[in-house]
Amino acid sequence: MAVSTSVKTVDRLVRIIDSFSSSRLSWSLTALSEHLDLPKSTLHRFLRSMEAHGILRQDDQSKEWRLGYHLFVWGNLAERSTALRDIARPVMRELVAKTGETALLTVYHAQEVVCVEKVESSHSVRLAVEVGTRRPPHAGASSKVLMAFLPDEEIERIIRDQGLPALCVNTITSEDGLYGELTRIRGQGYAQSVEETDLGAWGVATPIRDWDGEVIAAIGVAGPTSRFGEQLTKEYVCRCDEAARRISAALFAEV
């Protein structure tokens, strides 16, 4: 079976990045071309493209290539998410046992909200969200609770760059409506959604904070609207808040 061009491109990108190590922190174009057995012109296009994305950088004086800042950002996010997941998973299992609904752990990154862990409900009808799912921050309880605690400038950038697209029947699509909702979330300390991202789905979420009180993630529960109710909402908010506090305490116990 022929390998697609896109797969070949990814393979080359990985080979370029893997060429760097603690014993070889930088490469000249010529040396890297020989090392990878790639034509200089082809390799140069890859290097410039990776430079534009912050994956690589070229030293102004030596003209040699080094790893860029974006890899540090990815590595930091991966490390934080892994520790967060390991600590959160048993707490999430308890949350599912107490609520009967699916529990979600999410983080904010690059104008998107990413699901980094999920523990499913035992119900046959449940929310279809997979780990790794990325969604806009303006819709859904877990997304909105993260957006609410972003700096004002970041919220403005999201609205300017991404807009407020309608994902479902109750998605907030006006700036005034969104700012009002974010203010309400900050005041009450949790977010709620009903059919903002998926038909027939509802959810609640609360923020997880670091030792300085900064929001670093969100934990929530979600399920079908057939099991939605005001009393359950209050109960689940309390359950999520308790879970968030436990995760935060465990995550920073050694800090």
N, C-alpha and C positions, 0 to 999 in steps of 0.2 A: 504494500500500500504506500503510495506516495505521501511524503510528509508535506503538509500545507506550508505556504509561504509564511503565514503568521506564526506557526509553530517553530519554523526555522529561525524566525526573528527573535522569538522569546529565548530559544536555545542559545543564540549568539549573545543576547544580553546577559544571560546567566553566566556564560563562559567568560565574558569580559569582567563581570563583577567578581567571579571566583578567582580571577587572575591576581587579585590583590590579597595580601596576607600580611601578618605581622613581620615577616621577613622580606616582603616586597611591597612597600607602601606606595610606590609610584612607578609609572612606566612612561617611557617616551613612545611616541607614535610608532617609530621604527621597530623598537624592541617588542612592543606589544603585538605589532603586525606579524613579526616573525614567530612569536610565542604562540599565537592563535592560528597561524597560517592563513591569514586573511589579507587581501590586498589593502594597501594603505588607503586608497580612495574610499573603499567600502567601510573600513574601520573608522575612518575620520568622520563619515556621515553618522555612524552610530554614536561616536563619542560626543559630537556636537549636539545631537538630539538628547542624549542622556544628560549633558551639561545643562540644557535648557530646562530640564525637569529637576535639577538639583541632585541627580544621582551621582554624577561625576563633576569634578572641577579641574581646571588647568592652572597650574602655578604660573603666575605672571613672569617670573624670572627664569626658571628652569624650563618652562613650557611642558613639563611632565604632567601626567594625569594622575589624579588622586580620587579617592572616594569622596562623595559630596554629603551635604547636610541632610538630604532627604532620607538617606539610609539610616541616619541616626534617629530621625523622627519615626520611621517605621519600626526600627528596633526597640525604641523606647515604648511605643504603643504596644508592640507585641509582648514585651516583657511585662508591662503593666497589666495588660489584658489577661495574660496567663496567670499571674499571681491573683488577680481579681477573680478569675474564673474558679481557680482551685479553692479559694476561700469561700466564694459565694455558693458553690454547688450544693454543699450539704444544707445550707440555710435555705436555698431555693427548694430543695426536696421537702423540707419541713413546711415551707409556705404552700406548696402544692398539696401536701397532705391535709393542711388546715383549711384550705379554700376550695380544693377540688378543681381548681383552674390551672391553666398553663402559666408558668412563671418565666419572665424574660429579664435578661440582664443586658443593658445597652450602654454604649459610650458615644460621645460626640467626636467626630474627626472630619476635618476638611469639608465643612458645610453639609455633612451627612450624619445620620445616626445609624450606628452599626450594632446589630445583635451579636453579642459575643458569647452568650450562653443561653440555653433554653432547657427547662425541665417540663415535660409534657404532662397534661392532665390524663387521667385514666379514662375520661369520658370518650365515647366514640365520636362525638361532635366537639371539635376543639379548633383553636386558631392555627392556621397553617403559616407559621413563620419559621424559617430555618436559620441556624447559626451562620453568620456571614451576610445575612440580608441587610441591605442598605436602603434607608428611606430618607426623604426630606424631613427636616426637623420641625416643620410647621403642622404636621398632622399625626395624630395618635398620642396616647397618654405618655408613653415612654419618651417619645420624641419631644413633645412640648415641654415636659418637665426639665429636659436638658437645655432646650432653647431658652427657657425662661431665665436661667441663671447665667447665660452668656453675657459678655460685655455688650453694651449698647451698640458699639461700632461693629461688632461681629454680627449682631442681629440685622443691622442695616445692610451689611454686605451680603448676607444671605438673601434678603428680600430683593436687593438690587441684582445680584448675580443669578439667583435661581428662580425668582418670582414665587408666586404662591399657587401652584397648579392644583386643580381639583383632582383628588385621588379617589374620592367616593362622595356619597350624597351630602355628608355633613362636614366635609373639609372646609376649614376657614380659608377664604380666598381674598379677603380684604385686609389691608394693612391696619385699619382702625380696629377691626374685629380681632385680629391677631394680637395687637398690642394690649387690647383690653383683656384678652385671655391670659396673656403672659403675666400681666399685673395681678390678675386674680390668682394664678398659680403661685406666684411669689408670696402672696398674702396668706393663702391657705396651706401652702406647703406640699401640695400634691396636684397631679393632673388627672383629668378624666376624659374619656372620649367614647363616643357612640357613633359607629359607622363613619369614621373619618378616613380610614384607610381601606377597610374591607366591609362589604355588605354583611349585615348580621353579626358584626363583631363589636364588642365593647371592652374597655379596660381602664385600669387605674394604675398610677405609678408614683413613686416618691424618689427624691434624690438621695444619692449616697455621697457623703462629704469626706474630705480629708481632714487632717488634724487642724488646719487653719479655717475650716468651715467652707472651703471651696468645693463646689459640686464636681465630682469626677466620673460619676456614672449614675444610672437609674435602675431601679428594680420595680417590676410591675407584674400584675396578673391580668390575663385577658381570656375572654371566652365568648360564646354566642349570646346575642341579646335575649334569647329565650330564657337565659338564667340571670338576666339583669334585674336589679332592684335597688331602691334607695337604701334600704337597711344593709344589704350586702355590700354596697359601695362603701358605706361608713366602716363596716367591719374589715373589708379588704384594705382600705387605706391604712387602718391601724396595723394590720398584719404586715403590710409592705413597709410601713415606717419602722416597725420593730425589726424587720429583717434588714433594712438599710442600716440601722444603728449597730446591729450585730456584725454586719459585714465590715463596716467602717472601723469598729473597735478592734476586730481581729486583724484587719489589713494593716493597721498602724500601731499595733500593740507593742512592736519592738522599736518604733521610731523614737 
